[in-house]
């Protein structure tokens, strides 16, 4: 299987697309419009009504703008650089639409990613203000539709997941020549099951000698995974697992698993 080399120009377009959206959000609140104008981060927080848990995310957004050459940050003050071509918010729409169309044309597989980004962007400020829970944005009405599409259609992820699945198949084929052997496999952070789907299809021939643990910190992901795989893969168990905790506090014995998947 051949994995295409990263397209540097396409990557730059995607970065520019994201940074323009972020700049647009700040400009709609009166910030980063006039060149060489400085403003304190405290003023931005107060005017945009950003709550304490998300101060770090605010700094992250400003860092993106700094990397894009729109602003510079020093001593909790942000200074706008030369944005004379982007000083009026209305001028963004045409450029953003053009960028989006170019990205789609160059790589149609990025469409779910852009769609997901636009969905999240619409609610970003509401999350920063504490008006919306970010979980409800990532999974509207409990749906995994957006994330599932992002992982399912990502060429790099599919390539790497296929490698993992093929490797496991050949490994199990060697180990399970002794039919009395039983292999316990743990997948950490299984999420929407992008890796799981590839792996289970490959290792299903060994199902009598395998117990596969589909784990995640989120019960929502577990419920989704179970609804997706339970019928075809009865050798899979679904359990919550926070890797930051000791395994025995999560109901797992130390040195119990033969294979751990964490990608």
N, C-alpha and C positions, 0 to 999 in steps of 0.2 A: 504493500500500500504506500502510495506517495503522498506526502504532506507538503502542500504548497508553502513556499517561503513567504514570510510576512511581507505584506505590501506596505512599504514605509509611507508612500504618499497617501494611501487609503487610511492608514493609521493616523496620520497628521490631520486628515480631513475630519475623522471621527473626533479627535481631540478638540479641534477648532469648533466643531458642531456643539460639543458639550460646553466648552468655555463660553461660547456666545450666548447660550441659554442662561448660564449662570450670571454673566454680565448683565443680560437683559433683566433678570430678576432684581438685581441691585439697582439698576437704573430706573426701574419702575417705582422705586422708593426714594429716588433723588440722589443716589450715590454713584460715584465714578462716571460722571458726565463731563465735567470740565477738567481739562488737562492741568496738571500740577496742583490740583486741589487736594488738600489733606483732610482726613477725618479720623477721629478716634474710633477704635473698635467698640468702645463703650457706647458711643453715640449710635452706631449701627445697631447694636443690641437693643438699645432703648427704643429707637424709632421703628425697628422691624419687629419688636416685641418677642425676641427670641428668649427662650427659657434656659435656665442653668444646665440641664443635662445635655444640651446640644451646642454649648459654646465651642467644644472641640470641632464639631462638624462645621460651624461657621468659619473657624480658622482654616479648616480643610478647603472650604470653597474659595476663600481668599487666596490660599496657596496655589490653587489651580489657576486663578486669574493672574497671579504673579508669574507663574511658569509660562503662561500664555503671553506675557508682555503687556498686559493691560494695566497692572498696578504694581507698586512696590510696597513692602511692609517693613516698618522699623519702629521699635519701641512702642508697640500697640497703636501705631498710627499707620493709616493706609493712604498712599499718595497715588492719584490717578496719573498714568502716563499719557502718551499721545493717543487719544482715541477720537480724534476729530472726524474720522470716517464712520464712527459708530456712536456719535453723540446723541442722536435722536432714535428713540426706541423703535419707532415705526419703520425705520430703514432696515431693521433686522429681518423682518419677515421674509422679504424676497431672498435675502442671502441664505437664511436658514432653510427655506424651501428648496433652493437650488442645491445646497450642500446635501440635503437629504436625498434628493433625486440622484445626485452623482454617486452617493454611497450605495444606493440601491442598484444602480446600473453596474457599478464595479464589483459588487459582491451582494447578490440578492439574499444570501444566507444571513446577512446582518439585519434584515428587516425585523425579525422578532426582537433583536437587541434594541434597535432604535424605537420600536413601538413600546417596549418596556420602559426605556428611558423617558420617553415623552409622557407616559402614564404616571411615572413617579415624579417627574418634574412638576406636573400640575399640582401636586399635593405637597411638594417639598417644604414650602414656607409654612403651611399648616402644621406639618410635623415639627418643624423648628419652633413653632409657637405653642406647641403642646395641644393643639386643637384636634389633631388626628394621631392615632397610634400607627407607627410605621408598619406594624404587622398587617393592619387592615389595608394599607396601601400595597404592600408586596403581594398580599393574598386577598384580593377583593372578594367579599362574601365567602371567604374560606377557599377560594378557587386557586389551584396551582397553575392555571392556564399560562400565565406570562412566563414564569420561571421554567416550566416544563418545555415551552417552545424555545426558550433561549438555549437551554442545555441540549435539547434534542437536535437542533439544527446547527449547532456549532461544530465546524469542521475539525478544529484542533481537538476538542473534547472527544468527539467521536473516534478520531484516530487513536488517541491515547487510551480510551476505554476499550477499543478493539484489541490493542496490544496487551492490556491487562487480562482481558478475557482469554485470548489465545495462549498467553503464558500459563494461566491457571489450568487451562485444558491439558496442555502438555505435561505440566507438573503432576496433575492428578492422574493422568494416564500412566505415569511412571510409578507413583506412590501406591496407587490402588490396584496394582497387579495382584496384591494380596487382598482378596475380597473381604477379609475379616477386618481390615483397617477401617477406621471411621475418622473423617476429617472434619474439624470444626473451624468455620470461617467467620470472621468478624468484619463487617464493613462499618467504618466510622463515618458519621456525617453523610448518610445515604441520601438525604434530601429528597428530590423528586424521582430518584431512581435511574438517573441517566447511566451511571456506571453499572448499577445492578442489572439493568435490562440486558446489556451486552454480556455480562458475566454469566447470568443465569441461563441464557440460551446456550452458551458454550458448555457449561458444566452439567447440564441437565442429565446427560447419559450416566453420570455417576451419582444420581440422586439418592440411591439406596445407601450410599456410604458417606453422605454429606449432611451436616446441619449448618445452615447459613443464617447468621444473625444480621438482620437489617436494623441498624441502630441510628438514632439521631437524638439531639437534645429536644426536638420539637415533636409533640404528640401528633400535631397536624400532619407532619411529614410521614409519620408511622402509619397513620390512618390512610393516607393517600397511597403509600407503598403497598399496604395490605390489600386495598381494593384493586390495585393494579396487578399484583403478582400472586395472590393467594390461590387462585384457581389452578393456574398452570404449574406452580412451584410449591407444593405442600411441604417441602423440606426447609422452608424459610420461616424463621421466627422473628417477631417484631418487638423490639424493646428500646426504651429510652436509655440514653447513655451520654453523660457529660464527661468528656475526656479530661476536664480539669480536676475531676474527683478521682480518688483511688478506686480501682475496679471493684474491690470488695464492698465498697459503700454503694455501688451501683448494681449489686447483685451478680457480679462476675468474679470467678475465682482467678487468682494470678496464675499465669502459665497454663491457662486452660485452652487457648486457641492455637491452632496450628498455622493459620494464615490470617493476617490482618490487612485489610484494604483501607488506605487513607489517602485519598487523592484530592 
